[in-house]
Amino acid sequence: MIEVKKAEIEHINGIIKVCSEGYRDTYMETHSNEYIERIINEFYNYERIHNEVTHTNSGWDGWYVATEENIVVGAIGGGLISKDQSEIFVLYLDPNRRGEGIGTKILQAITEIQRSNGAIKQWVSVAKGNAKGIPFYEARQFQFVQEQTSFANMDNESYVTLRYCRTI
């Protein structure tokens, strides 16, 4: 049975594994290997995840995990970006567990937290061409708002991010 809960120190390695594998699986056909590994090294390393699991602040609700038999099969993080608007900063699943409702469960859990913190709108950024994320968010009533240059681009890269929003 899938259990969704606030991440603790014992979940750090599972978060790193799920996010790294999920990121590689999601972007292997649309992004360079150099870009993928740079992002994984920057965002899904032990020191950073440890800090994000053990500290929350006004713009970060912390990590939440979906576990099955104490194994992390999904991870999500988000927070408020203004008084009444929130954002999903990251959501990844074990690539072998897609289509089981795990993503929906962890999105619902963090949405309730963000709503209880005063959010009435929820944002998410999805890379253009992300054939896994875009249909997921659109099926959950996120509406496309705009395109923008990906924040992690280096000088020679031109990846595009799609901004989506929904009322919660």
CNS distance restraints for C-alpha pairs under 8 A (distance, minus, plus):
assign (resid   1 and name CA) (resid  68 and name CA) 5.82 0.50 0.50
assign (resid   1 and name CA) (resid  69 and name CA) 7.56 0.50 0.50
assign (resid   2 and name CA) (resid  66 and name CA) 6.17 0.50 0.50
assign (resid   2 and name CA) (resid  67 and name CA) 5.54 0.50 0.50
assign (resid   2 and name CA) (resid  68 and name CA) 4.94 0.50 0.50
assign (resid   2 and name CA) (resid 102 and name CA) 7.50 0.50 0.50
assign (resid   3 and name CA) (resid  66 and name CA) 5.45 0.50 0.50
assign (resid   3 and name CA) (resid  67 and name CA) 5.24 0.50 0.50
assign (resid   3 and name CA) (resid  68 and name CA) 6.42 0.50 0.50
assign (resid   4 and name CA) (resid  64 and name CA) 6.90 0.50 0.50
assign (resid   4 and name CA) (resid  65 and name CA) 5.55 0.50 0.50
assign (resid   4 and name CA) (resid  66 and name CA) 4.40 0.50 0.50
assign (resid   4 and name CA) (resid  67 and name CA) 6.40 0.50 0.50
assign (resid   4 and name CA) (resid 105 and name CA) 7.42 0.50 0.50
assign (resid   4 and name CA) (resid 106 and name CA) 6.40 0.50 0.50
assign (resid   4 and name CA) (resid 109 and name CA) 7.37 0.50 0.50
assign (resid   5 and name CA) (resid  64 and name CA) 5.55 0.50 0.50
assign (resid   5 and name CA) (resid  65 and name CA) 5.60 0.50 0.50
assign (resid   5 and name CA) (resid  66 and name CA) 6.69 0.50 0.50
assign (resid   6 and name CA) (resid  62 and name CA) 7.39 0.50 0.50
assign (resid   6 and name CA) (resid  63 and name CA) 6.16 0.50 0.50
assign (resid   6 and name CA) (resid  64 and name CA) 4.34 0.50 0.50
assign (resid   6 and name CA) (resid  65 and name CA) 6.28 0.50 0.50
assign (resid   7 and name CA) (resid  11 and name CA) 5.90 0.50 0.50
assign (resid   7 and name CA) (resid  12 and name CA) 7.66 0.50 0.50
assign (resid   7 and name CA) (resid  53 and name CA) 6.24 0.50 0.50
assign (resid   7 and name CA) (resid  62 and name CA) 7.58 0.50 0.50
assign (resid   7 and name CA) (resid  63 and name CA) 5.38 0.50 0.50
assign (resid   7 and name CA) (resid  64 and name CA) 4.95 0.50 0.50
assign (resid   7 and name CA) (resid  65 and name CA) 5.67 0.50 0.50
assign (resid   8 and name CA) (resid  12 and name CA) 7.14 0.50 0.50
assign (resid   8 and name CA) (resid  53 and name CA) 6.19 0.50 0.50
assign (resid   8 and name CA) (resid  54 and name CA) 7.38 0.50 0.50
assign (resid   9 and name CA) (resid  50 and name CA) 6.79 0.50 0.50
assign (resid   9 and name CA) (resid  53 and name CA) 6.74 0.50 0.50
assign (resid   9 and name CA) (resid  54 and name CA) 7.40 0.50 0.50
assign (resid  11 and name CA) (resid  15 and name CA) 6.14 0.50 0.50
assign (resid  11 and name CA) (resid  65 and name CA) 7.78 0.50 0.50
assign (resid  11 and name CA) (resid  72 and name CA) 6.80 0.50 0.50
assign (resid  12 and name CA) (resid  16 and name CA) 6.26 0.50 0.50
assign (resid  12 and name CA) (resid  46 and name CA) 6.99 0.50 0.50
assign (resid  12 and name CA) (resid  49 and name CA) 6.33 0.50 0.50
assign (resid  12 and name CA) (resid  50 and name CA) 6.38 0.50 0.50
assign (resid  12 and name CA) (resid  53 and name CA) 7.54 0.50 0.50
assign (resid  13 and name CA) (resid  17 and name CA) 6.13 0.50 0.50
assign (resid  13 and name CA) (resid  46 and name CA) 7.26 0.50 0.50
assign (resid  14 and name CA) (resid  18 and name CA) 6.05 0.50 0.50
assign (resid  14 and name CA) (resid  71 and name CA) 6.91 0.50 0.50
assign (resid  14 and name CA) (resid  72 and name CA) 5.06 0.50 0.50
assign (resid  14 and name CA) (resid  73 and name CA) 7.69 0.50 0.50
assign (resid  15 and name CA) (resid  19 and name CA) 5.93 0.50 0.50
assign (resid  15 and name CA) (resid  44 and name CA) 7.87 0.50 0.50
assign (resid  15 and name CA) (resid  49 and name CA) 7.84 0.50 0.50
assign (resid  15 and name CA) (resid  65 and name CA) 7.55 0.50 0.50
assign (resid  15 and name CA) (resid  72 and name CA) 6.61 0.50 0.50
assign (resid  15 and name CA) (resid  74 and name CA) 7.46 0.50 0.50
assign (resid  15 and name CA) (resid  75 and name CA) 6.00 0.50 0.50
assign (resid  16 and name CA) (resid  20 and name CA) 5.86 0.50 0.50
assign (resid  16 and name CA) (resid  44 and name CA) 5.25 0.50 0.50
assign (resid  16 and name CA) (resid  45 and name CA) 6.61 0.50 0.50
assign (resid  16 and name CA) (resid  46 and name CA) 7.22 0.50 0.50
assign (resid  16 and name CA) (resid  49 and name CA) 7.49 0.50 0.50
assign (resid  17 and name CA) (resid  21 and name CA) 5.96 0.50 0.50
assign (resid  18 and name CA) (resid  22 and name CA) 5.70 0.50 0.50
assign (resid  18 and name CA) (resid  72 and name CA) 7.20 0.50 0.50
assign (resid  18 and name CA) (resid  73 and name CA) 6.54 0.50 0.50
assign (resid  18 and name CA) (resid  74 and name CA) 6.36 0.50 0.50
assign (resid  18 and name CA) (resid  75 and name CA) 7.09 0.50 0.50
assign (resid  18 and name CA) (resid  92 and name CA) 6.39 0.50 0.50
assign (resid  18 and name CA) (resid  93 and name CA) 5.75 0.50 0.50
assign (resid  18 and name CA) (resid  94 and name CA) 5.10 0.50 0.50
assign (resid  18 and name CA) (resid  95 and name CA) 7.89 0.50 0.50
assign (resid  19 and name CA) (resid  23 and name CA) 5.79 0.50 0.50
assign (resid  19 and name CA) (resid  40 and name CA) 7.95 0.50 0.50
assign (resid  19 and name CA) (resid  44 and name CA) 6.81 0.50 0.50
assign (resid  19 and name CA) (resid  75 and name CA) 7.20 0.50 0.50
assign (resid  19 and name CA) (resid  91 and name CA) 7.74 0.50 0.50
assign (resid  19 and name CA) (resid  92 and name CA) 5.35 0.50 0.50
assign (resid  19 and name CA) (resid  93 and name CA) 6.98 0.50 0.50
assign (resid  19 and name CA) (resid  94 and name CA) 7.79 0.50 0.50
assign (resid  20 and name CA) (resid  24 and name CA) 6.20 0.50 0.50
assign (resid  20 and name CA) (resid  40 and name CA) 5.88 0.50 0.50
assign (resid  20 and name CA) (resid  44 and name CA) 6.64 0.50 0.50
assign (resid  21 and name CA) (resid  25 and name CA) 6.07 0.50 0.50
assign (resid  21 and name CA) (resid  94 and name CA) 6.82 0.50 0.50
assign (resid  21 and name CA) (resid  95 and name CA) 6.91 0.50 0.50
assign (resid  22 and name CA) (resid  26 and name CA) 5.95 0.50 0.50
assign (resid  22 and name CA) (resid  92 and name CA) 5.51 0.50 0.50
assign (resid  22 and name CA) (resid  93 and name CA) 5.85 0.50 0.50
assign (resid  22 and name CA) (resid  94 and name CA) 5.97 0.50 0.50
assign (resid  22 and name CA) (resid  95 and name CA) 5.56 0.50 0.50
assign (resid  23 and name CA) (resid  27 and name CA) 6.09 0.50 0.50
assign (resid  23 and name CA) (resid  36 and name CA) 7.30 0.50 0.50
assign (resid  23 and name CA) (resid  40 and name CA) 7.56 0.50 0.50
assign (resid  23 and name CA) (resid  92 and name CA) 7.26 0.50 0.50
assign (resid  24 and name CA) (resid  28 and name CA) 5.49 0.50 0.50
assign (resid  24 and name CA) (resid  36 and name CA) 6.51 0.50 0.50
assign (resid  25 and name CA) (resid  95 and name CA) 6.70 0.50 0.50
assign (resid  26 and name CA) (resid 130 and name CA) 6.69 0.50 0.50
assign (resid  26 and name CA) (resid 131 and name CA) 7.76 0.50 0.50
assign (resid  26 and name CA) (resid 132 and name CA) 6.71 0.50 0.50
assign (resid  27 and name CA) (resid  31 and name CA) 5.47 0.50 0.50
assign (resid  27 and name CA) (resid  36 and name CA) 7.22 0.50 0.50
assign (resid  27 and name CA) (resid 130 and name CA) 7.01 0.50 0.50
assign (resid  28 and name CA) (resid  32 and name CA) 7.21 0.50 0.50
assign (resid  28 and name CA) (resid  33 and name CA) 7.07 0.50 0.50
assign (resid  28 and name CA) (resid  36 and name CA) 7.76 0.50 0.50
assign (resid  30 and name CA) (resid 129 and name CA) 6.70 0.50 0.50
assign (resid  30 and name CA) (resid 130 and name CA) 7.70 0.50 0.50
assign (resid  31 and name CA) (resid  35 and name CA) 6.49 0.50 0.50
assign (resid  31 and name CA) (resid  36 and name CA) 6.66 0.50 0.50
assign (resid  31 and name CA) (resid 159 and name CA) 7.95 0.50 0.50
assign (resid  32 and name CA) (resid  36 and name CA) 6.32 0.50 0.50
assign (resid  33 and name CA) (resid  37 and name CA) 6.09 0.50 0.50
assign (resid  34 and name CA) (resid  38 and name CA) 6.07 0.50 0.50
assign (resid  35 and name CA) (resid  39 and name CA) 6.24 0.50 0.50
assign (resid  36 and name CA) (resid  40 and name CA) 6.23 0.50 0.50
assign (resid  37 and name CA) (resid  41 and name CA) 5.98 0.50 0.50
assign (resid  38 and name CA) (resid  42 and name CA) 6.15 0.50 0.50
assign (resid  39 and name CA) (resid  43 and name CA) 5.96 0.50 0.50
assign (resid  39 and name CA) (resid  44 and name CA) 7.77 0.50 0.50
assign (resid  39 and name CA) (resid 152 and name CA) 7.74 0.50 0.50
assign (resid  40 and name CA) (resid  44 and name CA) 5.11 0.50 0.50
assign (resid  40 and name CA) (resid  45 and name CA) 7.23 0.50 0.50
assign (resid  41 and name CA) (resid  45 and name CA) 5.77 0.50 0.50
assign (resid  43 and name CA) (resid  48 and name CA) 6.75 0.50 0.50
assign (resid  43 and name CA) (resid  49 and name CA) 7.67 0.50 0.50
assign (resid  44 and name CA) (resid  48 and name CA) 6.89 0.50 0.50
assign (resid  44 and name CA) (resid  49 and name CA) 6.38 0.50 0.50
assign (resid  45 and name CA) (resid  49 and name CA) 6.19 0.50 0.50
assign (resid  46 and name CA) (resid  50 and name CA) 5.83 0.50 0.50
assign (resid  47 and name CA) (resid  51 and name CA) 6.22 0.50 0.50
assign (resid  48 and name CA) (resid  52 and name CA) 6.19 0.50 0.50
assign (resid  49 and name CA) (resid  53 and name CA) 5.95 0.50 0.50
assign (resid  50 and name CA) (resid  54 and name CA) 6.12 0.50 0.50
assign (resid  51 and name CA) (resid  55 and name CA) 5.85 0.50 0.50
assign (resid  52 and name CA) (resid  56 and name CA) 6.73 0.50 0.50
assign (resid  52 and name CA) (resid  62 and name CA) 6.12 0.50 0.50
assign (resid  52 and name CA) (resid  63 and name CA) 7.03 0.50 0.50
assign (resid  53 and name CA) (resid  62 and name CA) 5.86 0.50 0.50
assign (resid  53 and name CA) (resid  63 and name CA) 5.89 0.50 0.50
assign (resid  54 and name CA) (resid  62 and name CA) 7.99 0.50 0.50
assign (resid  55 and name CA) (resid  62 and name CA) 7.19 0.50 0.50
assign (resid  56 and name CA) (resid  60 and name CA) 5.44 0.50 0.50
assign (resid  56 and name CA) (resid  61 and name CA) 5.79 0.50 0.50
assign (resid  56 and name CA) (resid  62 and name CA) 5.52 0.50 0.50
assign (resid  57 and name CA) (resid  61 and name CA) 6.97 0.50 0.50
assign (resid  58 and name CA) (resid  79 and name CA) 7.54 0.50 0.50
assign (resid  58 and name CA) (resid  80 and name CA) 6.90 0.50 0.50
assign (resid  59 and name CA) (resid  78 and name CA) 7.89 0.50 0.50
assign (resid  59 and name CA) (resid  79 and name CA) 4.92 0.50 0.50
assign (resid  59 and name CA) (resid  80 and name CA) 4.87 0.50 0.50
assign (resid  59 and name CA) (resid  81 and name CA) 5.95 0.50 0.50
assign (resid  60 and name CA) (resid  77 and name CA) 7.61 0.50 0.50
assign (resid  60 and name CA) (resid  78 and name CA) 5.80 0.50 0.50
assign (resid  60 and name CA) (resid  79 and name CA) 4.26 0.50 0.50
assign (resid  60 and name CA) (resid  80 and name CA) 6.71 0.50 0.50
assign (resid  61 and name CA) (resid  77 and name CA) 6.89 0.50 0.50
assign (resid  61 and name CA) (resid  78 and name CA) 5.74 0.50 0.50
assign (resid  61 and name CA) (resid  79 and name CA) 4.84 0.50 0.50
assign (resid  61 and name CA) (resid  80 and name CA) 7.73 0.50 0.50
assign (resid  61 and name CA) (resid 113 and name CA) 8.00 0.50 0.50
assign (resid  61 and name CA) (resid 114 and name CA) 7.98 0.50 0.50
assign (resid  62 and name CA) (resid  77 and name CA) 5.81 0.50 0.50
assign (resid  62 and name CA) (resid  78 and name CA) 6.80 0.50 0.50
assign (resid  62 and name CA) (resid  79 and name CA) 7.64 0.50 0.50
assign (resid  63 and name CA) (resid  75 and name CA) 6.85 0.50 0.50
assign (resid  63 and name CA) (resid  76 and name CA) 5.74 0.50 0.50
assign (resid  63 and name CA) (resid  77 and name CA) 4.62 0.50 0.50
assign (resid  63 and name CA) (resid  78 and name CA) 7.52 0.50 0.50
assign (resid  64 and name CA) (resid  75 and name CA) 5.75 0.50 0.50
assign (resid  64 and name CA) (resid  76 and name CA) 5.33 0.50 0.50
assign (resid  64 and name CA) (resid  77 and name CA) 6.27 0.50 0.50
assign (resid  64 and name CA) (resid 106 and name CA) 7.27 0.50 0.50
assign (resid  64 and name CA) (resid 110 and name CA) 7.50 0.50 0.50
assign (resid  65 and name CA) (resid  72 and name CA) 6.36 0.50 0.50
assign (resid  65 and name CA) (resid  73 and name CA) 7.50 0.50 0.50
assign (resid  65 and name CA) (resid  74 and name CA) 5.59 0.50 0.50
assign (resid  65 and name CA) (resid  75 and name CA) 4.42 0.50 0.50
assign (resid  65 and name CA) (resid  76 and name CA) 6.40 0.50 0.50
assign (resid  65 and name CA) (resid 106 and name CA) 7.11 0.50 0.50
assign (resid  66 and name CA) (resid  72 and name CA) 5.83 0.50 0.50
assign (resid  66 and name CA) (resid  73 and name CA) 5.65 0.50 0.50
assign (resid  66 and name CA) (resid  74 and name CA) 4.82 0.50 0.50
assign (resid  66 and name CA) (resid  75 and name CA) 6.24 0.50 0.50
assign (resid  66 and name CA) (resid 102 and name CA) 6.97 0.50 0.50
assign (resid  66 and name CA) (resid 105 and name CA) 8.00 0.50 0.50
assign (resid  66 and name CA) (resid 106 and name CA) 6.53 0.50 0.50
assign (resid  67 and name CA) (resid  71 and name CA) 5.11 0.50 0.50
assign (resid  67 and name CA) (resid  72 and name CA) 4.41 0.50 0.50
assign (resid  67 and name CA) (resid  73 and name CA) 5.49 0.50 0.50
assign (resid  67 and name CA) (resid  74 and name CA) 6.99 0.50 0.50
assign (resid  68 and name CA) (resid  72 and name CA) 6.66 0.50 0.50
assign (resid  68 and name CA) (resid  73 and name CA) 6.86 0.50 0.50
assign (resid  73 and name CA) (resid  93 and name CA) 5.73 0.50 0.50
assign (resid  73 and name CA) (resid  94 and name CA) 5.17 0.50 0.50
assign (resid  73 and name CA) (resid  97 and name CA) 7.18 0.50 0.50
assign (resid  73 and name CA) (resid 102 and name CA) 7.97 0.50 0.50
assign (resid  74 and name CA) (resid  91 and name CA) 7.45 0.50 0.50
assign (resid  74 and name CA) (resid  92 and name CA) 5.70 0.50 0.50
assign (resid  74 and name CA) (resid  93 and name CA) 4.11 0.50 0.50
assign (resid  74 and name CA) (resid  94 and name CA) 6.12 0.50 0.50
assign (resid  74 and name CA) (resid 102 and name CA) 6.85 0.50 0.50
assign (resid  74 and name CA) (resid 103 and name CA) 7.00 0.50 0.50
assign (resid  74 and name CA) (resid 106 and name CA) 7.58 0.50 0.50
assign (resid  75 and name CA) (resid  90 and name CA) 7.72 0.50 0.50
assign (resid  75 and name CA) (resid  91 and name CA) 5.69 0.50 0.50
assign (resid  75 and name CA) (resid  92 and name CA) 5.56 0.50 0.50
assign (resid  75 and name CA) (resid  93 and name CA) 6.45 0.50 0.50
assign (resid  75 and name CA) (resid 106 and name CA) 7.38 0.50 0.50
assign (resid  76 and name CA) (resid  88 and name CA) 7.51 0.50 0.50
assign (resid  76 and name CA) (resid  89 and name CA) 7.67 0.50 0.50
assign (resid  76 and name CA) (resid  90 and name CA) 5.37 0.50 0.50
assign (resid  76 and name CA) (resid  91 and name CA) 4.29 0.50 0.50
assign (resid  76 and name CA) (resid  92 and name CA) 6.63 0.50 0.50
assign (resid  76 and name CA) (resid 106 and name CA) 6.65 0.50 0.50
assign (resid  76 and name CA) (resid 107 and name CA) 7.33 0.50 0.50
assign (resid  76 and name CA) (resid 110 and name CA) 7.72 0.50 0.50
assign (resid  77 and name CA) (resid  88 and name CA) 6.16 0.50 0.50
assign (resid  77 and name CA) (resid  89 and name CA) 5.67 0.50 0.50
assign (resid  77 and name CA) (resid  90 and name CA) 5.26 0.50 0.50
assign (resid  77 and name CA) (resid  91 and name CA) 6.66 0.50 0.50
assign (resid  77 and name CA) (resid 110 and name CA) 7.69 0.50 0.50
assign (resid  78 and name CA) (resid  86 and name CA) 7.28 0.50 0.50
assign (resid  78 and name CA) (resid  87 and name CA) 5.45 0.50 0.50
assign (resid  78 and name CA) (resid  88 and name CA) 4.38 0.50 0.50
assign (resid  78 and name CA) (resid  89 and name CA) 4.89 0.50 0.50
assign (resid  78 and name CA) (resid  90 and name CA) 6.82 0.50 0.50
assign (resid  78 and name CA) (resid 110 and name CA) 7.38 0.50 0.50
assign (resid  79 and name CA) (resid  86 and name CA) 5.45 0.50 0.50
assign (resid  79 and name CA) (resid  87 and name CA) 5.61 0.50 0.50
assign (resid  79 and name CA) (resid  88 and name CA) 6.87 0.50 0.50
assign (resid  79 and name CA) (resid  89 and name CA) 7.67 0.50 0.50
assign (resid  79 and name CA) (resid 114 and name CA) 6.74 0.50 0.50
assign (resid  80 and name CA) (resid  84 and name CA) 7.36 0.50 0.50
assign (resid  80 and name CA) (resid  85 and name CA) 5.80 0.50 0.50
assign (resid  80 and name CA) (resid  86 and name CA) 4.03 0.50 0.50
assign (resid  80 and name CA) (resid  87 and name CA) 6.24 0.50 0.50
assign (resid  80 and name CA) (resid 114 and name CA) 6.95 0.50 0.50
assign (resid  80 and name CA) (resid 117 and name CA) 7.87 0.50 0.50
assign (resid  80 and name CA) (resid 119 and name CA) 7.11 0.50 0.50
assign (resid  81 and name CA) (resid  85 and name CA) 5.68 0.50 0.50
assign (resid  81 and name CA) (resid  86 and name CA) 5.20 0.50 0.50
assign (resid  81 and name CA) (resid  87 and name CA) 6.51 0.50 0.50
assign (resid  82 and name CA) (resid  86 and name CA) 6.87 0.50 0.50
assign (resid  83 and name CA) (resid 118 and name CA) 6.79 0.50 0.50
assign (resid  83 and name CA) (resid 119 and name CA) 6.95 0.50 0.50
assign (resid  84 and name CA) (resid 118 and name CA) 5.32 0.50 0.50
assign (resid  84 and name CA) (resid 119 and name CA) 4.02 0.50 0.50
assign (resid  84 and name CA) (resid 120 and name CA) 5.52 0.50 0.50
assign (resid  84 and name CA) (resid 121 and name CA) 6.69 0.50 0.50
assign (resid  85 and name CA) (resid 118 and name CA) 7.74 0.50 0.50
assign (resid  85 and name CA) (resid 119 and name CA) 4.72 0.50 0.50
assign (resid  85 and name CA) (resid 120 and name CA) 5.97 0.50 0.50
assign (resid  85 and name CA) (resid 121 and name CA) 4.81 0.50 0.50
assign (resid  85 and name CA) (resid 122 and name CA) 5.81 0.50 0.50
assign (resid  85 and name CA) (resid 123 and name CA) 7.52 0.50 0.50
assign (resid  86 and name CA) (resid 114 and name CA) 6.39 0.50 0.50
assign (resid  86 and name CA) (resid 119 and name CA) 5.73 0.50 0.50
assign (resid  86 and name CA) (resid 120 and name CA) 7.82 0.50 0.50
assign (resid  86 and name CA) (resid 121 and name CA) 6.25 0.50 0.50
assign (resid  86 and name CA) (resid 122 and name CA) 4.74 0.50 0.50
assign (resid  86 and name CA) (resid 123 and name CA) 6.12 0.50 0.50
assign (resid  87 and name CA) (resid 122 and name CA) 5.29 0.50 0.50
assign (resid  87 and name CA) (resid 123 and name CA) 4.46 0.50 0.50
assign (resid  87 and name CA) (resid 124 and name CA) 5.62 0.50 0.50
assign (resid  88 and name CA) (resid 122 and name CA) 7.29 0.50 0.50
assign (resid  88 and name CA) (resid 123 and name CA) 6.25 0.50 0.50
assign (resid  88 and name CA) (resid 124 and name CA) 5.17 0.50 0.50
assign (resid  88 and name CA) (resid 125 and name CA) 7.84 0.50 0.50
assign (resid  89 and name CA) (resid 124 and name CA) 6.67 0.50 0.50
assign (resid  89 and name CA) (resid 125 and name CA) 7.53 0.50 0.50
assign (resid  91 and name CA) (resid 103 and name CA) 7.53 0.50 0.50
assign (resid  92 and name CA) (resid 103 and name CA) 7.62 0.50 0.50
assign (resid  93 and name CA) (resid  97 and name CA) 6.67 0.50 0.50
assign (resid  93 and name CA) (resid  98 and name CA) 6.66 0.50 0.50
assign (resid  93 and name CA) (resid 102 and name CA) 7.60 0.50 0.50
assign (resid  93 and name CA) (resid 103 and name CA) 6.89 0.50 0.50
assign (resid  94 and name CA) (resid  98 and name CA) 7.02 0.50 0.50
assign (resid  97 and name CA) (resid 102 and name CA) 7.73 0.50 0.50
assign (resid  98 and name CA) (resid 102 and name CA) 7.36 0.50 0.50
assign (resid  98 and name CA) (resid 103 and name CA) 7.70 0.50 0.50
assign (resid 101 and name CA) (resid 105 and name CA) 6.26 0.50 0.50
assign (resid 102 and name CA) (resid 106 and name CA) 6.37 0.50 0.50
assign (resid 103 and name CA) (resid 107 and name CA) 6.03 0.50 0.50
assign (resid 104 and name CA) (resid 108 and name CA) 6.04 0.50 0.50
assign (resid 105 and name CA) (resid 109 and name CA) 6.29 0.50 0.50
assign (resid 106 and name CA) (resid 110 and name CA) 6.35 0.50 0.50
assign (resid 107 and name CA) (resid 111 and name CA) 5.98 0.50 0.50
assign (resid 108 and name CA) (resid 112 and name CA) 6.25 0.50 0.50
assign (resid 109 and name CA) (resid 113 and name CA) 6.61 0.50 0.50
assign (resid 110 and name CA) (resid 114 and name CA) 6.10 0.50 0.50
assign (resid 111 and name CA) (resid 115 and name CA) 5.97 0.50 0.50
assign (resid 111 and name CA) (resid 122 and name CA) 7.94 0.50 0.50
assign (resid 111 and name CA) (resid 168 and name CA) 7.46 0.50 0.50
assign (resid 112 and name CA) (resid 116 and name CA) 6.09 0.50 0.50
assign (resid 113 and name CA) (resid 117 and name CA) 6.29 0.50 0.50
assign (resid 114 and name CA) (resid 118 and name CA) 6.59 0.50 0.50
assign (resid 114 and name CA) (resid 119 and name CA) 5.51 0.50 0.50
assign (resid 115 and name CA) (resid 119 and name CA) 4.68 0.50 0.50
assign (resid 115 and name CA) (resid 120 and name CA) 6.36 0.50 0.50
assign (resid 115 and name CA) (resid 168 and name CA) 6.83 0.50 0.50
assign (resid 119 and name CA) (resid 168 and name CA) 7.26 0.50 0.50
assign (resid 120 and name CA) (resid 167 and name CA) 5.75 0.50 0.50
assign (resid 120 and name CA) (resid 168 and name CA) 5.00 0.50 0.50
assign (resid 121 and name CA) (resid 165 and name CA) 6.77 0.50 0.50
assign (resid 121 and name CA) (resid 166 and name CA) 5.64 0.50 0.50
assign (resid 121 and name CA) (resid 167 and name CA) 4.46 0.50 0.50
assign (resid 121 and name CA) (resid 168 and name CA) 5.46 0.50 0.50
assign (resid 122 and name CA) (resid 165 and name CA) 5.51 0.50 0.50
assign (resid 122 and name CA) (resid 166 and name CA) 5.37 0.50 0.50
assign (resid 122 and name CA) (resid 167 and name CA) 6.29 0.50 0.50
assign (resid 122 and name CA) (resid 168 and name CA) 6.51 0.50 0.50
assign (resid 123 and name CA) (resid 142 and name CA) 7.99 0.50 0.50
assign (resid 123 and name CA) (resid 163 and name CA) 7.13 0.50 0.50
assign (resid 123 and name CA) (resid 164 and name CA) 5.65 0.50 0.50
assign (resid 123 and name CA) (resid 165 and name CA) 4.37 0.50 0.50
assign (resid 123 and name CA) (resid 166 and name CA) 6.67 0.50 0.50
assign (resid 124 and name CA) (resid 163 and name CA) 5.99 0.50 0.50
assign (resid 124 and name CA) (resid 164 and name CA) 5.35 0.50 0.50
assign (resid 124 and name CA) (resid 165 and name CA) 6.44 0.50 0.50
assign (resid 125 and name CA) (resid 161 and name CA) 6.16 0.50 0.50
assign (resid 125 and name CA) (resid 162 and name CA) 5.56 0.50 0.50
assign (resid 125 and name CA) (resid 163 and name CA) 4.65 0.50 0.50
assign (resid 125 and name CA) (resid 164 and name CA) 6.26 0.50 0.50
assign (resid 126 and name CA) (resid 130 and name CA) 6.76 0.50 0.50
assign (resid 126 and name CA) (resid 133 and name CA) 6.64 0.50 0.50
assign (resid 126 and name CA) (resid 134 and name CA) 6.68 0.50 0.50
assign (resid 126 and name CA) (resid 161 and name CA) 5.54 0.50 0.50
assign (resid 126 and name CA) (resid 162 and name CA) 5.15 0.50 0.50
assign (resid 126 and name CA) (resid 163 and name CA) 6.54 0.50 0.50
assign (resid 126 and name CA) (resid 164 and name CA) 7.73 0.50 0.50
assign (resid 127 and name CA) (resid 150 and name CA) 7.63 0.50 0.50
assign (resid 127 and name CA) (resid 159 and name CA) 7.51 0.50 0.50
assign (resid 127 and name CA) (resid 160 and name CA) 6.01 0.50 0.50
assign (resid 127 and name CA) (resid 161 and name CA) 4.33 0.50 0.50
assign (resid 127 and name CA) (resid 162 and name CA) 5.88 0.50 0.50
assign (resid 128 and name CA) (resid 159 and name CA) 7.54 0.50 0.50
assign (resid 128 and name CA) (resid 160 and name CA) 5.53 0.50 0.50
assign (resid 128 and name CA) (resid 161 and name CA) 5.38 0.50 0.50
assign (resid 128 and name CA) (resid 162 and name CA) 5.83 0.50 0.50
assign (resid 130 and name CA) (resid 134 and name CA) 5.97 0.50 0.50
assign (resid 131 and name CA) (resid 135 and name CA) 6.81 0.50 0.50
assign (resid 132 and name CA) (resid 136 and name CA) 6.56 0.50 0.50
assign (resid 133 and name CA) (resid 137 and name CA) 6.22 0.50 0.50
assign (resid 134 and name CA) (resid 138 and name CA) 6.07 0.50 0.50
assign (resid 135 and name CA) (resid 139 and name CA) 5.94 0.50 0.50
assign (resid 136 and name CA) (resid 140 and name CA) 6.67 0.50 0.50
assign (resid 137 and name CA) (resid 141 and name CA) 6.71 0.50 0.50
assign (resid 137 and name CA) (resid 142 and name CA) 5.45 0.50 0.50
assign (resid 138 and name CA) (resid 142 and name CA) 4.94 0.50 0.50
assign (resid 138 and name CA) (resid 143 and name CA) 6.47 0.50 0.50
assign (resid 141 and name CA) (resid 166 and name CA) 6.15 0.50 0.50
assign (resid 142 and name CA) (resid 164 and name CA) 5.60 0.50 0.50
assign (resid 142 and name CA) (resid 165 and name CA) 5.04 0.50 0.50
assign (resid 142 and name CA) (resid 166 and name CA) 4.60 0.50 0.50
assign (resid 143 and name CA) (resid 164 and name CA) 5.19 0.50 0.50
assign (resid 143 and name CA) (resid 165 and name CA) 5.35 0.50 0.50
assign (resid 143 and name CA) (resid 166 and name CA) 6.13 0.50 0.50
assign (resid 144 and name CA) (resid 162 and name CA) 7.10 0.50 0.50
assign (resid 144 and name CA) (resid 163 and name CA) 6.09 0.50 0.50
assign (resid 144 and name CA) (resid 164 and name CA) 4.45 0.50 0.50
assign (resid 144 and name CA) (resid 165 and name CA) 6.69 0.50 0.50
assign (resid 145 and name CA) (resid 162 and name CA) 7.54 0.50 0.50
assign (resid 145 and name CA) (resid 163 and name CA) 5.53 0.50 0.50
assign (resid 145 and name CA) (resid 164 and name CA) 5.38 0.50 0.50
assign (resid 145 and name CA) (resid 165 and name CA) 6.82 0.50 0.50
assign (resid 146 and name CA) (resid 162 and name CA) 5.91 0.50 0.50
assign (resid 146 and name CA) (resid 163 and name CA) 5.30 0.50 0.50
assign (resid 146 and name CA) (resid 164 and name CA) 7.39 0.50 0.50
assign (resid 147 and name CA) (resid 160 and name CA) 6.65 0.50 0.50
assign (resid 147 and name CA) (resid 161 and name CA) 5.74 0.50 0.50
assign (resid 147 and name CA) (resid 162 and name CA) 4.61 0.50 0.50
assign (resid 147 and name CA) (resid 163 and name CA) 6.18 0.50 0.50
assign (resid 148 and name CA) (resid 160 and name CA) 5.73 0.50 0.50
assign (resid 148 and name CA) (resid 161 and name CA) 5.31 0.50 0.50
assign (resid 148 and name CA) (resid 162 and name CA) 6.45 0.50 0.50
assign (resid 148 and name CA) (resid 163 and name CA) 7.59 0.50 0.50
assign (resid 149 and name CA) (resid 153 and name CA) 7.63 0.50 0.50
assign (resid 149 and name CA) (resid 158 and name CA) 6.99 0.50 0.50
assign (resid 149 and name CA) (resid 159 and name CA) 6.30 0.50 0.50
assign (resid 149 and name CA) (resid 160 and name CA) 4.68 0.50 0.50
assign (resid 149 and name CA) (resid 161 and name CA) 5.90 0.50 0.50
assign (resid 150 and name CA) (resid 158 and name CA) 7.54 0.50 0.50
assign (resid 150 and name CA) (resid 159 and name CA) 5.54 0.50 0.50
assign (resid 150 and name CA) (resid 160 and name CA) 5.01 0.50 0.50
assign (resid 150 and name CA) (resid 161 and name CA) 5.12 0.50 0.50
assign (resid 153 and name CA) (resid 157 and name CA) 5.31 0.50 0.50
assign (resid 153 and name CA) (resid 158 and name CA) 6.51 0.50 0.50
assign (resid 153 and name CA) (resid 159 and name CA) 6.57 0.50 0.50
